[in-house]
Amino acid sequence: MPADQSHPFATFPSSAGKGGNGLRPYYTPGLGNGNYTVVPDAQTVATSYYHNDEFDDLIDSKAAARELINFAVLKYLTTAVSSPFEVSKTLLQVQYMPRENVEVTSITRTTTSIDDEYYNDDNSGNEKPINDFFMQYNSEDSEEEDFYDEEDSRRRRRYSAGSNSLNSGTIDVDDPIFKKKVAVDASGYVIRESVYDDLTRPPHQMKPIDGGVWQGIGKLMKQPHEGWRSLFKGQYTNWIYEISHLFLQPTLEGSLNDMFDLYDDTIPLVHLDHVGPNLATLVASNLIVGFVLSPLELIRTRLQVQSASPLQRKYKGPFHALRTIIQEEGGIKGLYFSHNFLPTIVFHTVTPLLQNITPLIIDRVFHISANDSPFLYSLAELGLNTLEVLITLPLDTIRKRLQCQIRTRTPGNKRFESVVAMRPVPYTGMANAAYCIIKEEGGYSCIRKRMGGRKLQKRSILTDWSLRGLYHGFNMQCTSNIVLFFLHAINGIEDDYEDF
C-alpha cells in the first residue's frame, strides 16, 4: 500500500528498520540534548564536583603561593650573592680619607705632648707628672667625648705605642718610647691625629681602603672579629626591603593610576602618547614607598658599617637596631624626619626618574628602536646608565654618610663604632657633606706613611678640590653596566641571526 502523502509524518524517512524510531528519526540515544534529561552516573557526579569553580580557585591560590615562595627564595639568593659587593661599596662610601693638609680632628681637643717624665695639660704650659697619666690610663673613665669616640677605644688608644713596655712588668724611664712626643687632649688622653696612623688606630678598625671593592672585601675578611660573615651584614634587612618595595610600589602605582583614570601601569611609557601623568604617578609611588621603607635603609647601612666585634657592636640585628634607634633618636619622628629626611626624598625622586626616562630618550630623542637596531639601542642605554650613575652615586654617598651619624643620643648608651674610619666632626646637611668631601678628600695624597716611608703627593690642578670622594664604587657599577651591555648586544645578534 503506498504511503499516504497527506499524513503529517509521511515526509520523514522511516528508520524503524534500522533500529530507530519512526516518530523521532534524528534522536540519538545517550545525548541529553533539548528537553531530554540524562541521569548522570556516580563517576560523572564526582568529576563535576572536583572540577567546580571553587576547586579551580584553590588550585590558582596554591600555584600563586608557590610562585611567591619561589620568588622570595630566589630574591634572597640574589641578595646574598650581591651582599659582599654592597658591603664593600658601602664601606668605601662612608670611610674618611682626607688629604694631609686638610684632615679634620675633633672640635674640642687641644694638642699637647708627652716628653720625658712630664706632659703638658694645655697650651699654657702647665705640666703634670707622667705617673698621673698612667693613673688615668688605668682608671674607669666614662666621661662624654666627641662624636665617634668611645670609652673603650679611648683606653686602647692611650699609650698604645708603649703597650709592650707596660705589659713586660718593667718601666724604664730611659726607654725611647717615653722620649717620643705624643699629642694628648685636655684630659690627658692620646688623641688620633690622622686616620692613617697605625699606632693610634683602634683594633676593631680596618686600615683605609685605598683600592676598589675587591680590596675592601679582602681586607674585611682578614680583619679580626670580621671575616667572611661580615660580607653578609645587612643582607636580611636588604632582602626585606627589596621584597617590600617590589610589592608595595606597583600596587601604589596602580591605585594612583586608577584614582586619576590613567592608562594601565603595565603598558610601557614608551608606547604612550602622553607620558607625563603616568611618569608622575610612577615617580610618586617610588618616592612614597622609598620614604615609608627608609628606616630599613638606615638600619641596613648601620649594620654594614658597624664593627662586628662583640665589645664594639651596637646593634645585634635589624629588629634590635629598629628598637634602639626609636629609643635613642627621638622615636618615630626621629626615625623619619631627622637629618636623613631630605637625602631620602632627593634620592628616591631622582633615581626612578632617571631610570624610567632612559627608554623615552632613546626612542624619542635618538630615534633608535630596540627591534631594528639592538646594538645601537644597547650602546645608547649604556651611555645613559653611566650618566645615571654619575648623578645618583654622589647622592647615595652623602645619604649613607648622614645615615651613620647619630645626632640625638641618650647619655650612657653604647656608641656606634664603625669598621672604617669616619669623619670625627658630623656633617650639618647634604650641602655641607658635599662641600667637605670635595674639599677634604680625594686625590693621591690620601696614601701616606707606608712601611715607615712617605709617599710623595702627586700635584695636579685638582689638588685642592676633588670629586673622587663622591664616586667610590663607580668602577663596580660601570663594570656591571658594561656586562649587561654585552649580554644585551649578544642577545640581539642572536635574534638577528635567527631571523636571517
C-alpha positions as CSV (number, residue, x, y, z in Angstrom):
1,M,0.0,0.0,0.0
2,P,1.5,3.3,-1.0
3,A,2.2,5.8,1.7
4,D,-0.3,8.5,2.3
5,Q,1.3,11.7,1.3
6,S,-1.2,13.7,3.3
7,H,-0.1,12.1,6.5
8,P,1.9,14.5,8.6
9,F,4.7,12.1,9.2
10,A,4.9,10.9,5.6
11,T,7.7,13.3,4.8
12,F,10.1,11.9,7.4
13,P,12.2,8.9,6.4
14,S,11.4,5.7,8.2
15,S,14.2,4.4,10.3
16,A,12.4,1.7,12.1
17,G,14.1,-1.0,10.1
18,K,17.5,0.3,11.3
19,G,16.6,0.2,14.9
20,G,15.5,3.9,15.0
21,N,12.2,5.4,16.0
22,G,10.0,6.4,13.1
23,L,8.5,9.3,15.0
24,R,11.9,10.5,16.2
25,P,14.2,9.6,13.3
26,Y,17.1,12.1,14.3
27,Y,17.2,11.2,18.0
28,T,20.4,9.7,19.1
29,P,20.4,7.8,22.4
30,G,22.8,8.9,25.0
31,L,22.8,12.6,24.1
32,G,21.0,14.7,26.7
33,N,20.1,17.5,24.2
34,G,17.0,19.6,24.3
35,N,14.4,18.7,26.9
36,Y,15.7,15.2,27.4
37,T,17.4,14.6,30.7
38,V,20.2,12.1,31.1
39,V,20.7,10.8,34.6
40,P,24.5,11.0,35.4
41,D,26.3,8.2,36.9
42,A,28.5,8.3,40.1
43,Q,31.7,9.0,38.2
44,T,30.2,11.9,36.4
45,V,29.0,13.4,39.7
46,A,32.4,13.0,41.2
47,T,34.2,14.6,38.3
48,S,31.8,17.6,38.2
49,Y,32.3,18.1,42.0
50,Y,36.0,18.2,41.9
51,H,36.1,20.5,38.8
52,N,33.9,23.3,40.0
53,D,35.0,26.9,40.3
54,E,35.9,26.8,43.9
55,F,38.4,24.0,43.3
56,D,39.9,25.9,40.3
57,D,40.3,29.0,42.6
58,L,42.0,26.8,45.2
59,I,44.4,25.5,42.6
60,D,45.2,29.0,41.4
61,S,45.8,30.1,45.0
62,K,48.2,27.3,45.7
63,A,50.0,28.0,42.4
64,A,50.3,31.7,43.3
65,A,51.6,30.9,46.8
66,R,54.1,28.5,45.3
67,E,55.3,31.1,42.8
68,L,55.5,33.7,45.6
69,I,57.7,31.4,47.7
70,N,59.9,30.6,44.8
71,F,60.3,34.3,44.0
72,A,61.2,35.2,47.6
73,V,63.8,32.4,47.8
74,L,65.3,33.5,44.5
75,K,65.4,37.1,45.7
76,Y,67.1,36.0,48.9
77,L,69.8,34.1,47.0
78,T,70.4,37.1,44.6
79,T,70.8,39.5,47.6
80,A,73.2,37.0,49.2
81,V,75.3,36.9,46.0
82,S,75.5,40.7,45.8
83,S,75.9,41.3,49.5
84,P,79.7,41.2,49.7
85,F,79.9,43.8,46.9
86,E,77.3,46.0,48.5
87,V,79.0,45.9,51.9
88,S,82.4,46.7,50.4
89,K,80.9,49.5,48.4
90,T,79.2,51.0,51.4
91,L,82.4,50.9,53.4
92,L,84.2,52.7,50.6
93,Q,81.5,55.4,50.5
94,V,81.4,56.2,54.2
95,Q,85.1,55.9,55.0
96,Y,87.0,59.2,55.7
97,M,90.1,59.5,53.6
98,P,91.3,63.1,53.8
99,R,94.2,64.8,52.3
100,E,97.1,65.5,54.6
101,N,96.8,69.3,54.8
102,V,93.0,69.4,55.4
103,E,92.4,66.5,57.8
104,V,89.8,67.3,60.4
105,T,90.2,66.4,64.1
106,S,87.8,66.7,67.0
107,I,86.3,70.1,67.7
108,T,87.1,70.4,71.5
109,R,90.5,68.8,71.5
110,T,93.7,70.7,72.3
111,T,97.1,69.4,71.0
112,T,99.7,68.8,73.7
113,S,102.5,66.4,74.0
114,I,104.3,63.9,76.3
115,D,108.0,64.3,76.7
116,D,110.3,62.6,79.2
117,E,108.7,62.5,82.6
118,Y,106.1,65.2,82.1
119,Y,103.3,66.1,79.7
120,N,101.6,69.4,79.1
121,D,98.0,69.6,80.1
122,D,97.2,72.5,77.7
123,N,99.0,75.1,75.7
124,S,99.5,77.3,78.7
125,G,102.5,75.2,79.8
126,N,101.1,73.7,83.0
127,E,102.6,70.3,83.5
128,K,101.6,67.1,85.3
129,P,103.7,64.1,86.2
130,I,103.6,61.3,83.8
131,N,102.6,59.0,86.7
132,D,99.3,60.8,86.8
133,F,98.9,59.9,83.2
134,F,99.3,56.2,83.9
135,M,96.8,56.5,86.7
136,Q,94.4,57.9,84.2
137,Y,95.3,55.0,81.9
138,N,94.1,52.5,84.5
139,S,91.0,54.5,85.6
140,E,87.5,53.6,84.5
141,D,86.5,56.9,83.0
142,S,83.1,57.3,81.5
143,E,83.3,61.0,80.5
144,E,81.4,62.0,77.4
145,E,83.6,62.6,74.3
146,D,83.1,63.8,70.9
147,F,81.1,62.4,68.1
148,Y,82.5,59.0,67.2
149,D,84.8,58.3,70.2
150,E,84.0,55.6,72.7
151,E,85.4,54.9,76.2
152,D,86.8,51.5,75.2
153,S,88.5,52.8,72.1
154,R,90.0,55.7,74.1
155,R,91.6,53.4,76.6
156,R,93.1,51.3,73.8
157,R,94.5,54.3,72.1
158,R,96.2,55.7,75.2
159,Y,99.8,55.0,75.0
160,S,99.3,52.1,72.5
161,A,102.8,52.6,71.3
162,G,104.2,51.7,74.7
163,S,101.9,48.8,75.4
164,N,104.8,46.3,75.1
165,S,106.8,48.1,77.8
166,L,103.8,48.2,80.1
167,N,102.9,44.5,79.7
168,S,106.5,43.5,80.3
169,G,106.2,44.4,84.0
170,T,109.1,46.9,83.9
171,I,109.1,50.6,83.1
172,D,112.3,52.1,82.0
173,V,112.2,55.9,82.0
174,D,115.1,56.0,79.6
175,D,113.2,53.9,77.1
176,P,112.9,55.8,73.7
177,I,109.2,55.3,73.7
178,F,108.9,57.8,76.6
179,K,111.0,60.3,74.6
180,K,108.5,60.4,71.8
181,K,106.1,63.3,71.7
182,V,102.5,62.2,71.7
183,A,99.6,64.5,71.2
184,V,97.0,64.4,74.0
185,D,93.8,66.2,74.8
186,A,92.9,68.2,77.8
187,S,92.0,65.1,79.8
188,G,95.4,63.6,79.1
189,Y,94.4,61.0,76.5
190,V,96.4,60.3,73.4
191,I,94.4,61.7,70.5
192,R,94.3,60.3,67.0
193,E,95.8,62.9,64.7
194,S,95.3,61.0,61.5
195,V,93.3,58.1,60.2
196,Y,96.4,56.8,58.6
197,D,98.3,56.5,61.9
198,D,98.7,52.8,62.6
199,L,99.7,53.3,66.2
200,T,96.6,55.1,67.3
201,R,94.1,53.1,65.2
202,P,91.6,51.1,67.3
203,P,92.0,47.3,67.0
204,H,88.4,46.9,65.6
205,Q,89.0,49.3,62.8
206,M,90.5,48.5,59.4
207,K,93.2,50.3,57.6
208,P,91.9,52.8,54.9
209,I,90.7,51.1,51.7
210,D,92.6,52.9,49.1
211,G,91.7,50.5,46.3
212,G,88.4,49.3,45.0
213,V,85.6,46.9,46.0
214,W,87.7,43.8,45.7
215,Q,90.3,45.2,48.1
216,G,87.6,46.1,50.5
217,I,86.3,42.5,50.5
218,G,89.8,41.1,51.1
219,K,90.6,43.5,54.0
220,L,87.2,42.8,55.6
221,M,87.8,39.1,55.5
222,K,91.3,39.5,57.1
223,Q,90.2,41.9,59.8
224,P,89.9,40.4,63.3
225,H,86.3,39.8,64.5
226,E,85.0,40.3,60.9
227,G,85.8,37.5,58.5
228,W,83.6,36.2,55.8
229,R,80.4,36.5,57.8
230,S,80.8,40.3,57.8
231,L,80.4,40.2,54.0
232,F,76.7,39.4,54.6
233,K,76.0,42.1,57.2
234,G,72.6,43.7,56.5
235,Q,71.7,41.1,53.9
236,Y,68.5,40.0,55.6
237,T,67.4,43.7,56.0
238,N,68.2,44.3,52.3
239,W,66.1,41.3,51.4
240,I,63.1,42.6,53.4
241,Y,63.5,46.0,51.8
242,E,63.7,44.6,48.2
243,I,60.6,42.3,48.7
244,S,58.6,45.0,50.3
245,H,59.5,47.5,47.6
246,L,58.6,45.1,44.8
247,F,55.1,44.5,46.3
248,L,54.2,48.0,47.5
249,Q,55.4,50.1,44.6
250,P,53.4,48.5,41.8
251,T,50.3,48.3,44.0
252,L,50.5,52.0,44.9
253,E,51.2,53.0,41.3
254,G,48.1,51.1,40.1
255,S,46.0,52.7,42.7
256,L,47.2,56.2,41.7
257,N,46.5,55.4,38.0
258,D,43.0,54.3,38.9
259,M,42.5,57.4,41.0
260,F,43.4,59.7,38.2
261,D,41.8,57.5,35.5
262,L,45.1,56.9,33.6
263,Y,46.3,54.1,31.4
264,D,47.2,50.8,32.9
265,D,50.6,50.8,34.6
266,T,51.5,47.6,32.8
267,I,51.8,49.5,29.5
268,P,55.4,50.7,29.0
269,L,55.8,54.5,28.9
270,V,57.4,54.4,25.5
271,H,54.1,53.2,24.0
272,L,52.0,56.1,25.4
273,D,51.4,59.4,23.6
274,H,51.4,61.5,26.8
275,V,53.8,60.1,29.3
276,G,53.7,63.0,31.8
277,P,50.8,61.8,34.1
278,N,52.0,58.1,34.1
279,L,55.6,59.2,34.8
280,A,54.4,61.4,37.6
281,T,52.5,58.5,39.3
282,L,55.4,56.2,38.8
283,V,57.9,58.6,40.5
284,A,55.4,59.5,43.2
285,S,54.9,55.8,44.1
286,N,58.6,55.2,44.2
287,L,59.0,58.3,46.4
288,I,56.3,57.3,48.9
289,V,57.4,53.7,49.2
290,G,61.0,54.7,49.5
291,F,60.1,57.1,52.3
292,V,58.0,54.5,54.1
293,L,60.8,51.9,53.9
294,S,63.6,54.4,54.6
295,P,64.1,53.0,58.2
296,L,65.1,49.7,56.6
297,E,67.8,51.5,54.5
298,L,69.0,53.3,57.6
299,I,69.3,50.0,59.5
300,R,70.9,48.3,56.6
301,T,73.7,50.9,56.3
302,R,74.4,50.9,60.0
303,L,74.6,47.2,60.2
304,Q,77.0,47.1,57.3
305,V,79.2,49.8,58.7
306,Q,79.3,48.9,62.4
307,S,82.1,46.8,63.8
308,A,81.4,43.1,64.3
309,S,83.5,42.9,67.5
310,P,81.4,41.8,70.4
311,L,82.7,44.6,72.5
312,Q,82.0,47.3,69.9
313,R,78.9,46.1,68.2
314,K,75.9,48.3,69.0
315,Y,73.1,46.6,67.0
316,K,72.6,42.9,67.3
317,G,70.2,42.7,64.4
318,P,67.6,44.6,62.4
319,F,64.8,44.4,65.0
320,H,67.2,45.4,67.8
321,A,68.5,48.2,65.7
322,L,65.0,49.5,65.0
323,R,64.1,49.4,68.7
324,T,67.4,51.1,69.7
325,I,67.0,53.9,67.1
326,I,63.5,54.6,68.2
327,Q,64.5,54.7,71.9
328,E,67.7,56.8,71.4
329,E,67.0,59.1,68.5
330,G,63.6,60.6,69.1
331,G,61.1,57.8,68.4
332,I,59.2,57.5,65.1
333,K,59.6,61.2,64.3
334,G,63.3,61.0,64.6
335,L,63.3,57.8,62.6
336,Y,61.7,59.5,59.6
337,F,62.2,63.3,59.9
338,S,65.8,63.5,61.1
339,H,68.7,64.7,59.0
340,N,68.1,61.7,56.8
341,F,64.7,63.0,55.5
342,L,66.0,65.3,52.8
343,P,68.6,62.8,51.3
344,T,65.8,60.2,51.2
345,I,63.4,62.4,49.4
346,V,66.0,63.6,46.8
347,F,67.4,60.1,46.2
348,H,64.1,58.4,45.7
349,T,62.9,61.1,43.4
350,V,65.9,61.4,41.1
351,T,66.7,57.7,40.8
352,P,63.3,56.4,39.5
353,L,63.0,59.5,37.3
354,L,66.4,58.8,35.6
355,Q,65.7,55.1,35.3
356,N,62.4,55.4,33.5
357,I,63.2,58.3,31.1
358,T,66.1,56.3,29.6
359,P,63.9,54.3,27.1
360,L,62.0,57.5,26.3
361,I,65.1,59.4,25.4
362,I,66.5,56.6,23.3
363,D,63.2,56.2,21.4
364,R,62.0,59.8,21.0
365,V,65.3,61.8,21.0
366,F,67.8,59.4,19.5
367,H,65.1,57.6,17.4
368,I,66.6,54.2,18.0
369,S,64.4,51.1,18.1
370,A,65.3,48.0,20.1
371,N,63.9,45.8,17.4
372,D,65.6,47.4,14.4
373,S,69.0,48.3,15.9
374,P,69.5,46.2,19.1
375,F,73.3,47.0,19.2
376,L,72.8,50.8,18.9
377,Y,70.0,50.6,21.4
378,S,72.2,48.8,24.0
379,L,75.0,51.3,23.3
380,A,72.8,54.2,24.0
381,E,71.4,52.5,27.1
382,L,74.9,52.0,28.4
383,G,75.7,55.7,27.9
384,L,72.6,56.9,29.7
385,N,73.1,54.3,32.5
386,T,76.6,55.7,33.0
387,L,75.2,59.2,33.2
388,E,72.7,58.0,35.7
389,V,75.5,56.6,37.9
390,L,77.4,59.9,37.7
391,I,74.3,61.7,39.1
392,T,73.0,59.3,41.7
393,L,76.2,57.9,43.2
394,P,77.2,61.2,44.9
395,L,73.6,61.4,46.3
396,D,73.9,57.8,47.6
397,T,77.3,58.5,49.2
398,I,76.1,61.6,51.0
399,R,73.0,59.8,52.1
400,K,74.9,56.9,53.6
401,R,77.3,59.2,55.5
402,L,74.4,61.0,57.0
403,Q,72.8,57.7,57.9
404,C,75.8,56.8,60.0
405,Q,75.6,60.0,62.1
406,I,73.7,59.7,65.4
407,R,72.7,63.3,66.3
408,T,70.5,62.7,69.3
409,R,71.8,60.3,71.9
410,T,70.8,59.4,75.5
411,P,73.8,59.7,77.8
412,G,75.2,56.3,78.8
413,N,74.1,54.4,75.7
414,K,76.6,52.4,73.8
415,R,78.3,54.3,71.0
416,F,78.3,53.5,67.3
417,E,81.8,52.1,66.3
418,S,82.5,51.7,62.6
419,V,84.8,49.2,61.0
420,V,86.3,52.0,58.9
421,A,87.4,55.5,59.9
422,M,84.7,58.2,59.6
423,R,84.8,61.9,59.9
424,P,85.1,62.9,63.6
425,V,83.1,66.0,63.0
426,P,79.5,65.5,61.8
427,Y,78.1,67.0,58.6
428,T,75.3,69.5,59.0
429,G,73.5,68.6,55.9
430,M,73.7,67.5,52.3
431,A,75.3,70.7,51.0
432,N,77.9,70.7,53.8
433,A,78.6,67.0,53.3
434,A,79.2,67.6,49.5
435,Y,81.4,70.6,50.2
436,C,83.5,68.8,52.9
437,I,84.0,65.7,50.8
438,I,85.1,67.7,47.8
439,K,87.4,70.0,49.8
440,E,88.9,67.4,52.2
441,E,89.0,64.1,50.4
442,G,90.2,62.6,47.1
443,G,93.4,63.0,45.1
444,Y,96.6,61.0,45.5
445,S,97.8,62.4,48.9
446,C,95.4,60.2,50.8
447,I,98.0,57.3,50.8
448,R,100.9,58.0,53.1
449,K,103.2,56.6,55.8
450,R,103.6,53.0,54.4
451,M,106.4,50.8,55.6
452,G,108.0,53.6,57.5
453,G,108.2,55.9,54.5
454,R,106.1,58.7,53.0
455,K,104.6,58.6,49.5
456,L,105.0,61.9,47.8
457,Q,101.9,63.8,46.8
458,K,101.2,64.0,43.1
459,R,100.4,67.6,42.2
460,S,97.6,68.4,39.8
461,I,95.2,71.2,39.0
462,L,92.6,69.5,41.2
463,T,94.8,69.1,44.3
464,D,92.6,71.3,46.5
465,W,89.2,70.2,45.0
466,S,88.5,66.6,44.0
467,L,85.3,64.8,43.2
468,R,86.9,61.4,43.8
469,G,85.5,61.1,47.3
470,L,81.9,61.2,45.9
471,Y,82.5,58.4,43.5
472,H,83.7,55.4,45.5
473,G,82.2,52.3,43.9
474,F,81.9,53.9,40.5
475,N,84.1,51.3,38.8
476,M,81.9,48.4,40.1
477,Q,78.7,49.9,38.8
478,C,80.2,50.8,35.4
479,T,81.5,47.2,35.2
480,S,78.1,45.8,35.8
481,N,76.6,48.1,33.2
482,I,79.2,47.0,30.6
483,V,78.5,43.4,31.3
484,L,74.8,44.0,30.8
485,F,75.5,45.8,27.6
486,F,77.4,42.9,26.1
487,L,74.7,40.5,27.2
488,H,72.0,42.5,25.5
489,A,74.2,43.0,22.4
490,I,74.8,39.3,22.1
491,N,71.2,38.6,22.6
492,G,70.3,41.0,19.8
493,I,72.8,39.5,17.4
494,E,71.4,36.0,18.1
495,D,67.9,37.2,17.3
496,D,69.0,38.8,14.1
497,Y,70.8,35.6,13.1
498,E,67.7,33.5,13.8
499,D,65.6,35.9,11.7
500,F,68.1,35.6,8.9
